[in-house]
Amino acid sequence: MIDFEVEPEFQEQIDWVEKLVTEEIEPLDQFMSVGTHKNGKALDADGWNAIRAYIKSLQDKVKDRGMWGFHLGPDLGGPGLGQVKLCLLNEILGRTRMGPTIFGCQAPDTGNMELIAHNGSEEQKKKYLEPLLSGEKHSAYSMTEPHAGGPEEFKCSARRDGDEWVINGEKWFTSNGVGSDFLIVMAITDPDKPMLEKASMFIVDTDTPGVEVVRNVHTIGTPLRHNYNTDSGRGGHAYIRYNDVRIPADALLGDEGAGFVGSQTRLAGGRIHHAMRAVGVCTRALDMACERALSRRARGQLLADLQMVQADLAESYIQLKQFRLHVLYTAWLIDKTGSYTREIRKEIASIKISAAKVNHDIIYRAIHLHGALGMSNETPLGAMWLSAPQMGIMDGTTEVHKANLAKLMLREYEPSDDLFPTYHLPKLIEKAQDKFEKVVDDYLNSAA
Ligand SMILES: Cc1cc2nc3c(=O)[nH]c(=O)nc-3n(C[C@H](O)[C@H](O)[C@H](O)COP(=O)(O)OP(=O)(O)OC[C@H]3O[C@@H](n4cnc5c(N)ncnc54)[C@H](O)[C@@H]3O)c2cc1C
C-alpha cells in the first residue's frame, strides 16, 4: 500500500517542528547572521553567552519533546522514525542554518555517529559515541586530501609502531575540524592491497600532538581572512596536517583495511539527508519566487501575469515535486529494506545528482525573478546560491555519482548475443510472424 499521509500523532510532531523553526530558529539564524544590536553595536562576549544559553534552552525543549537526534534509532536513544519521516522533518530543518544543531542532527556529527555505532568497539562507543549523541562532544570527518578527492590518490598513511599507530599526511575540507573534540581520519594502512582494502579509519583526539591546522578553509562568500583564524570555534573546513600523530592501537575504528567500505555507511546516509534538506531549501526559494511574482509589477503588469515568469514557476514546481517524490521513494525503499542494497545505492546516487541540479535551477530562477533584489545580500537567496554548487561536490561529485549510477543501472542488462539488438524490429517481426502463423494455422485447423 502506498500512502502519502502520516499518522495524526506524527503530524502533530511535524507541526510542532514547523512552529519552532518559524518562530524561533529562523529568527535565530537571522540574528546570528549579523550578530549586532539594533544600534549596530556588535554583540560582546556576554551577548554571545546569552545566545548560547538560548540555543541550549531550545535544545532542551527539543529533548523534552522526544525529538533530539531524531535521525537515530531507539538503540542510540533516538525515536527510530525511519527515513520517510526523517524526510518530512529534514525538509523543514533544511530551511535553517541552526536547525540541525538545535535538533542534535548536525553534519558531520550525524554521519560520524553512524560510523561509530556500526564499527566502534564498546570503549569507543562509551568514550566518543555517547558524548556525541548527547551533544557534549563534536567531531569531524577527515578524508579528502588537498591533492586528491578520490581514494585512489590518497597519500595520508598510518603505520603500526608497537602499541601505536603513527599518522602522517594532509587532509582538507575537514568540516568543523576546528573546534572539534575528535577527528575520524581515513589513512592508507596497506598501499599494496586492492583499492577497497588499502585504508583504515582512526579516531584521533583533536588535541593529540602533531595535529596541525594549516588553515580553516571557508567556502565562497566568506572573507579569506577567516581562513587564517584557526581558533575561531566551529565552522569552516579545516586544512589539517598530521605530523607523526601517535595514537594508541585501539584508536582503529572498525577492522584494519575496512576504511573505504566502512565509510560508505556514513556517506550513503549523509547523501539522502542532504537531499532531504535540499527539498527544504528549494521549497523556500520557490515560495519566495511566488510571493514576489504576486507582489512586483513590471511594465504595467504583475510579474505573475507574464507568461515567461509563469513558465519558470511551473518548471520549478515540477522539478521540485519530482525531486521530492524521488527522495521520499528512496527513503521508503531504505525503510522497507533496512540496508543500502544495490537498488538503494542507485536511487541515492540519482537523488544526489538531482539535488545539485534542482538546487541550482530553482534558486537561480528565484534570484532572477527578484531582479536586483535577488542579487542583493538582503534576501536569503544569496546564501542559498553560494551554497548551491557544493551540493554537486561534497559527498562525491556529480560526475562520479553519474558514473556509479550508470554502472549500477547497466548491471541489470545483458549485451545482445547477436549483431543486431534484441529489439531490432526485423528480428522481432520474424518471431511474431512465426508466433501468429501458428495461431492462424491452429485456428484454421480447428475450424476445418
Ligand atoms: C562544503 C563541503 C564540505 C565538505 N566536507 C568534507 C568533510 O567533512 N570531510 C571530507 O573528508 N571531505 C569533505 N569535503 C570534500 C568533498 O568530499 C570533496 O570535495 C569531493 O569528494 C570531491 O573531491 P575534490 O574536491 O578533491 O575534487 P576532485 O576529485 O579533484 O574533482 C574535480 C573535478 O573532477 C571531476 N571528476 C573526478 N573524478 C571524475 C570521474 N571519474 N569522471 C568524471 N569527472 C570526474 C569531479 O566531478 C570534479 O568536477 C567537503 C566538500 C565541500 C564542498
The ligand as a Gaussian input file, in Angstrom:
#p B3LYP/6-31G(d) Opt

LIG

0 1
 C       31.030000      22.152000       1.732000
 C       31.919000      20.944000       1.664000
 C       32.101000      20.176000       2.808000
 C       32.962000      19.079000       2.774000
 N       33.174000      18.382000       3.935000
 C       34.064000      17.365000       3.946000
 C       34.367000      16.685000       5.168000
 O       33.833000      16.978000       6.231000
 N       35.320000      15.717000       5.137000
 C       35.963000      15.353000       3.983000
 O       36.791000      14.458000       4.026000
 N       35.688000      15.986000       2.804000
 C       34.766000      16.979000       2.760000
 N       34.508000      17.655000       1.586000
 C       35.270000      17.307000       0.392000
 C       34.462000      16.558000      -0.639000
 O       34.136000      15.271000      -0.197000
 C       35.307000      16.569000      -1.927000
 O       35.374000      17.918000      -2.345000
 C       34.763000      15.697000      -3.016000
 O       34.905000      14.342000      -2.683000
 C       35.477000      15.966000      -4.344000
 O       36.856000      15.881000      -4.210000
 P       37.785000      17.072000      -4.725000
 O       37.308000      18.338000      -4.134000
 O       39.202000      16.711000      -4.466000
 O       37.515000      17.122000      -6.286000
 P       38.236000      16.250000      -7.395000
 O       38.143000      14.817000      -7.039000
 O       39.587000      16.836000      -7.679000
 O       37.290000      16.514000      -8.635000
 C       37.477000      17.623000      -9.502000
 C       36.531000      17.501000     -10.668000
 O       36.866000      16.328000     -11.412000
 C       35.688000      15.590000     -11.643000
 N       35.918000      14.164000     -11.607000
 C       36.556000      13.469000     -10.629000
 N       36.505000      12.149000     -10.923000
 C       35.843000      12.038000     -12.084000
 C       35.428000      10.944000     -12.886000
 N       35.721000       9.685000     -12.556000
 N       34.738000      11.205000     -14.029000
 C       34.430000      12.479000     -14.386000
 N       34.778000      13.542000     -13.652000
 C       35.449000      13.330000     -12.519000
 C       34.808000      15.928000     -10.438000
 O       33.460000      15.623000     -10.705000
 C       35.073000      17.390000     -10.269000
 O       34.218000      18.128000     -11.104000
 C       33.615000      18.729000       1.575000
 C       33.401000      19.489000       0.421000
 C       32.558000      20.574000       0.457000
 C       32.379000      21.410000      -0.781000

